[in-house]
Amino acid sequence: MQTTANHPVDIMLADGNPLVLSAMSEIFERDQRFSLVATAATAEGFLGMAMRVPVAVAVLDWSLPVLGAPRLIEVLRQQERAPKIVIYGDVTNDTPLRAMEVGAAGFVSRSSAVENLLDTCAEVARGKMVFPFVDVRKMNQDPISSLSKKERAILDALATGQTNREISKSIGVSPNTVKFHLSNIYEKLSVKNRTQAIAYYFAAAAQTNSGI
């Protein structure tokens, strides 16, 4: 599922509005950078397809019925081959920031040009995070605040010296899922391994306790 000049990005689309979903499908099918695998009008429908046919990137309507994108992302991130998520939504009520906090890799406004959605998906496929509407000051400039609840629980367990197998038992996921979450944690904290992640954790805690 890597992006190369000769291998289009496998992508899946999910939107509760059938007209929007149809329009997006046509747009992605015309762009040679992508290979449209499937579309869905509900979170449940999307999840069923994503479990059967893993893709590199998925575009989700933030208000996708019935679960909604936040809950769907939480479920997806427990899977070993979860796609990178781009949220397609309205820029209201800090939605871009909330999308980042639950684990999305990008956000595109529904009112922006179509090219923005295509380019954002291409950037996300290359491993970048794209959130043009996020005010980083609201994140207190602390990467730990960008971790999902599951990732924060794993980081907390990591800091106590637990092994991957011990963490998997304590939070009820497979060891492979723990590895997947750890990879995301390392990327978000800009560290390379568990030792650096633990050091970052305690350094951040020390700053908080000292009021820095």
C-alpha positions in Angstrom: 0.0 0.0 0.0 3.0 2.3 -0.6 2.7 5.3 -2.8 5.0 5.3 -5.9 4.8 6.8 -9.3 3.7 3.4 -10.7 1.5 2.3 -7.8 -1.6 4.4 -7.1 -2.8 4.8 -3.5 -5.6 2.5 -2.6 -8.4 4.6 -1.1 -11.8 4.2 0.4 -14.5 6.9 0.7 -17.3 7.2 3.3 -19.9 10.0 3.3 -23.5 10.1 4.5 -24.5 12.4 1.7 -25.0 10.2 -1.5 -24.5 13.2 -3.8 -21.2 14.1 -2.2 -20.1 10.5 -2.2 -20.9 10.1 -5.9 -19.0 13.3 -6.7 -16.0 12.3 -4.6 -15.9 8.9 -6.3 -15.8 10.5 -9.8 -13.0 12.9 -8.7 -10.8 10.1 -7.3 -11.4 7.8 -10.2 -10.1 10.5 -12.6 -7.0 11.1 -10.6 -4.2 8.6 -11.5 -2.6 9.0 -8.1 -5.4 7.0 -6.6 -7.1 3.6 -7.0 -10.7 3.8 -5.6 -11.4 0.5 -3.8 -14.8 1.1 -2.3 -17.3 3.6 -1.0 -19.8 3.5 2.0 -22.6 5.6 3.3 -22.4 4.5 6.9 -19.7 3.9 9.5 -20.7 0.3 9.8 -20.6 -0.3 6.1 -17.2 1.3 5.9 -15.8 -0.8 8.8 -17.0 -4.0 7.2 -15.3 -3.2 4.0 -12.1 -1.9 5.6 -11.8 -5.2 7.6 -12.0 -7.3 4.4 -10.0 -5.1 2.1 -7.3 -2.9 3.8 -6.4 0.3 2.0 -3.7 3.0 2.5 -6.0 6.0 3.0 -9.6 6.6 3.9 -11.7 9.8 3.6 -14.4 10.0 6.2 -17.3 12.4 6.7 -16.9 13.7 10.2 -20.7 13.2 10.8 -20.8 9.8 9.2 -23.9 7.8 10.3 -24.4 6.0 12.6 -21.3 5.8 14.8 -19.7 9.0 13.6 -16.1 9.4 12.5 -14.5 9.8 16.0 -15.9 6.4 17.2 -15.1 4.8 13.9 -11.5 6.0 14.0 -11.2 4.6 17.6 -12.3 1.2 16.3 -10.1 1.3 13.2 -7.0 2.2 15.2 -7.3 -1.1 17.1 -6.7 -3.0 13.8 -3.2 -3.9 12.6 -3.6 -2.6 9.1 -5.7 0.5 9.8 -5.8 3.1 7.0 -4.6 6.6 7.5 -7.6 8.8 7.9 -8.5 12.1 6.2 -11.5 13.8 7.7 -13.8 15.7 5.3 -15.9 18.1 7.4 -17.0 21.6 8.4 -14.6 23.9 10.1 -16.7 24.4 13.2 -16.4 23.7 16.9 -12.7 22.9 16.7 -13.5 19.9 14.4 -10.0 19.9 12.9 -8.4 19.8 16.3 -10.8 17.1 17.5 -10.0 15.1 14.4 -6.3 15.3 15.2 -6.9 14.3 18.8 -8.8 11.1 17.9 -6.1 10.0 15.5 -6.8 11.3 12.0 -3.9 12.2 9.8 -5.5 15.0 7.9 -8.4 17.4 7.6 -10.1 19.0 4.6 -12.9 21.5 4.8 -16.0 20.6 2.8 -16.1 24.2 1.5 -12.6 24.1 0.1 -11.5 23.3 -3.5 -11.7 19.7 -4.6 -7.9 19.8 -5.4 -7.3 20.3 -1.6 -8.9 17.0 -0.8 -6.9 15.1 -3.5 -3.6 16.8 -2.5 -4.2 16.2 1.2 -4.8 12.5 0.6 -1.6 12.2 -1.5 0.4 13.9 1.3 -1.1 11.7 4.0 -0.3 8.6 1.9 3.4 9.8 2.0 3.3 9.9 5.8 2.5 13.5 6.4 -0.1 15.0 8.7 -2.1 17.8 7.1 -4.2 20.1 9.4 -4.3 23.6 7.9 -7.1 24.8 10.3 -5.5 23.7 13.6 -4.3 26.4 16.0 -1.3 24.6 17.6 -1.6 27.0 20.6 -4.7 25.1 21.6 -2.6 22.0 21.9 -0.3 23.7 24.5 2.6 22.8 22.1 2.6 19.4 23.8 2.6 16.4 21.4 1.3 14.1 24.1 -2.1 16.0 23.9 -2.4 14.7 20.3 -2.4 11.0 21.5 -5.7 9.1 21.5 -7.0 7.7 24.7 -5.7 4.3 23.8 -2.3 5.6 22.9 -2.1 7.6 26.1 -3.0 4.5 28.1 -0.3 2.5 26.3 2.3 5.3 27.0 1.3 5.3 30.7 1.8 1.6 30.8 5.0 1.8 28.9 6.3 4.3 31.5 5.7 1.7 34.3 8.1 -0.7 32.6 5.4 -3.1 31.1 6.3 -5.3 28.2 4.2 -5.3 25.0 2.6 -8.5 26.1 1.8 -7.1 29.5 0.3 -4.0 28.0 -1.8 -6.1 25.6 -3.3 -8.0 28.5 -3.9 -4.9 30.6 -5.8 -3.0 27.9 -7.3 -5.9 26.1 -5.7 -5.8 22.7 -3.3 -8.1 20.8 0.5 -7.6 21.0 0.5 -6.7 17.3 -2.0 -4.0 18.0 0.2 -2.7 20.8 3.1 -2.5 18.3 0.9 -0.6 15.9 -0.1 2.0 18.5 3.5 2.3 19.7 4.6 3.1 16.2 2.0 5.9 16.1 3.1 7.1 19.5 6.8 7.3 18.4 5.8 9.2 15.3 3.7 11.8 17.2 6.3 12.3 19.9 9.2 12.4 17.3 11.1 9.6 19.1 12.6 6.4 17.7 12.0 3.8 20.4 10.4 3.0 23.7 13.4 4.3 25.8 13.1 7.7 24.2 9.3 7.6 24.6 9.6 6.9 28.3 12.2 9.7 28.7 9.8 12.1 26.9 7.0 11.0 29.1 8.8 11.7 32.3 10.3 15.0 31.0 6.8 16.2 30.1 5.5 15.2 33.5 8.3 17.0 35.2 7.5 20.2 33.3 3.8 19.9 34.2 4.6 19.4 37.9 7.0 22.4 37.9 4.4 24.6 36.2 6.5 25.2 33.1 
